[in-house]
Amino acid sequence: MDTSAIQSDAVSTEGGIPFGDSKAPLKVVEFINLRCPHCKTWWDKAAPLLDPYVKDGKVQRIIKHYDKDKEGLKLGNVLHQYIDYTDKDKAKADIDFYYAHLDDWGSLSEEELERYVREEREAEKQDNTIEAQSIIEEVKKANVEFVPTIIIEDYVFDQNIPEEELESVIEAKLDRGKDRESNTF
């Protein structure tokens, strides 16, 4: 994926579903769609690496469900409506579940998916309209076209980033943040 046209400075750390301490020195903004197999790859790869940073208060993950107008991702758009943005623990558990069971629901009809969500997760449709529209406006301003797109400050990448490189980027940005703090009078 060519990330050179993405305007990382147009990406906000506001909105979405924040996981971790809002005072964490480093924010990881993740544009994902729950029906996207590449997003699942990212989610599965990122959790073991990012979760310890989140737990230690060093990183805050900000998940932004991107409703893409692409036939293969429409079920993800439907599923995004069932994520409760106000209950972070349930939202995380739901995202984990939906990615773990993508093969179970990924080819259902919209009606079957809605029934599946209610039966398997006891989820109800949420009014995420304002949040969804805000994310659409943000991706247009930032020129984000693909999912997953992950942004850590000015560093933009997709699911293909090697774990070692991701860890190196995080450590370098955390170290740079410490350097800025130590130079403050």
CORRANOR-V84446 format. One record per pair of residues at least 12 apart in sequence whose C-alpha atoms are under 6 Angstrom apart, sorted by the first residue. I is the first residue (numbers start at 1). J is the second residue. D is the distance in Angstrom with one decimal. If there is no record, write none. Layout:
# CORRANOR-V84446
i: (I,I)
j: (J,J)
d: (D,D)
This chain:
# CORRANOR-V84446
i: (6,6,6,7,8,10,16,16,16,17,17,17,18,18,19,19,20,20,21,21,24,24,24,24,25,26,27,27,27,28,28,28,28,29,29,29,30,30,30,30,31,31,31,31,31,32,32,32,32,33,33,33,34,35,35,39,40,42,81,81,82,82,82)
j: (142,143,144,142,154,142,62,63,64,62,63,85,61,62,60,61,54,60,57,60,57,58,59,60,58,59,59,60,61,61,62,151,152,62,150,151,63,64,149,150,64,65,66,148,149,65,66,147,148,65,66,76,76,73,76,148,99,159,125,126,124,125,126)
d: (5.5,4.9,5.7,4.5,5.5,4.9,6.0,5.3,4.6,5.4,5.0,5.9,5.7,4.3,5.7,5.1,5.3,4.7,5.6,5.9,5.3,4.9,5.2,5.8,5.8,4.8,5.7,4.9,6.0,4.8,6.0,5.9,4.9,4.7,5.7,5.2,5.0,5.9,6.0,4.5,4.8,5.9,5.9,5.5,5.2,5.2,5.6,5.2,4.8,5.5,5.5,5.6,4.6,5.3,4.3,5.1,5.7,4.6,5.6,5.5,5.8,4.6,5.5)
